[in-house]
Amino acid sequence: MPSILHKETIVIGFIVGVYALWIVCTFIVQFKGTKAATIINNLDPLGVVPVWTFFAPHPLTHDFQILYRYKLSDGSETSWRIIHQPFSGIDFIINPHKRYRKAILDHCSIFCSTILTTTTDPNDIKLSLPYIAILYHISSNVSNPLADEVQFTIATSYNTDKNHIGKVVFVSNYHKVNSNEY
Amino acid sequence: MSIDSIILLTQRLVAIGIIIQCLESLLILKQYKAGGIFDWEILRTARKFTLNAPTRNLFDFIFSYNNYIVIIAIQITTSLLLFLNLSAIHPVIAPSICLLCLILNNIRHTVGTEGSDQMTVIVVFSLVVIYATSILTVKYIAVAFIASQLFLSYVIAGIAKLISEPWRSGKAFTELNQSESFGHKKLFSFLNRNQRTAKHLSRLIISMEIILPFLMFLGTPYVYLFLLSALIFHFSVAVTMKLNCFLWAFSSAMPSAYFISAHFFS
């Protein structure tokens, strides 16, 4: 009987320890940008420590749109086209395009903040994950068989006018389509 | 309600949310193929342990297109087992496999995740803890942990808005609604026309997020007000901000908040 009680105490102690650590980490990561929060985020590749600040202190006030155009084999350029980010109409029940839109948003947000804060060679941003991800996504889904090169733009937009493009944040160079030469 | 009924309700609610998430992933499977926005070939470069050997080969295998579909299928199956309260061999197996799939999903999606994913992991982890032992105290601790994370989520969100001038003035609330991703066009038009209302609504949200969770400490019937307000809040967030899975993830934590309040503070 005493050994069972002892075992139970160890189990309870361990679980309390794990939960207490989780709560403490939850507190710390809310202070984004601090050294402690960065350390915890780096130690949490599984993404189990939550950030509960939801849309604060500065919420997203616009969308990001990715536009692209092709340079054709004869040297002419097509008009800009927009990457469609669809909605289902019953999004409050099932929202299949949510992750796609959020991924575009995350890539663009990270990329734009990198542009604003980078102190290194601007060409280095071409090696950043968001840049490569966006370029790869566009160049892998080329709709024009005559396309030789592709260029993309990141712009802000607002829901007040669905087709309203706000500010162009970034324009890429031309890149060969279906090529690894980024 | 007994603690076992609370746990059952919790696992049913969280299972619904996970099944919806899985169906959503199945509907955009194209995005997980080569050239899709979730192409693993690109996203694996985000983390050292998925980019470098020897773990790289393991994750490349797990997250190959066909195997990722298997992960989603396993996740649906284990969630159904949780919803129906059916146990395969041992009750801890279904939540454990489900948790593993959720964590793999977190690794797979270096972009595109949201707060409901984190609450889902918290709840399912606690279900694993609950079913892994037969100790009653552990059940109480796990339920208390879920309740405390729910409490923290609202209070922290409220304080983060309180210290933000744009939120206090209602500007942030209005402008959030002008985005297509998380906004609502008609609500934006209304708030933009009625900026005093926007300010009052924004302050009401901040006050509710900070104050209402403390009703947990007053026991029943006060906790009902907190939970009902939270449910209405998440339903309106699902409708206006299209964040449908928040409703299920956060609802799944509410039975725990009720239990802790009714059991320890009434």
Interface residues (C-beta under 8 A of the other chain):
Chain A: E8 V11 I12 I15 V16 Y19 W22 I23 T26 F27 Q30 P45 L46 G47 V48 V49 P50 V51 W52 T53 F54 F55 A56 P57 H58 P59 L60 T61 H62 D63 Q85 F87 D91 F92 I93 I94 N95 P96 H97 K98 R99 Y100 R101 K102 A103 I104 L105 D106 H107 I110 L129 I132 A133 Y136 H137 S140 N141 S157 Y158 N159 T160 K162
Chain B: I20 L23 E24 S25 L27 I28 Q31 A34 G35 G36 I37 F38 D39 E41 I42 L43 T45 A46 R47 F49 I103 N106 I107 H109 T110 V111 G112 T113 E114 G115 D117 Q118 M119 V121 I122 F125 V129 T133 I135 T137 V138 I141 A142 F145 S148 Q149 L152 S153 Y154 I156 A157 A160 K161 I163 S164 P166 W167 A172 F173 E175 L176 N177 Q178 S179 E180 S181 F182 G183 K185 F188 S189 A238 V239 K242 L243 N244 C245
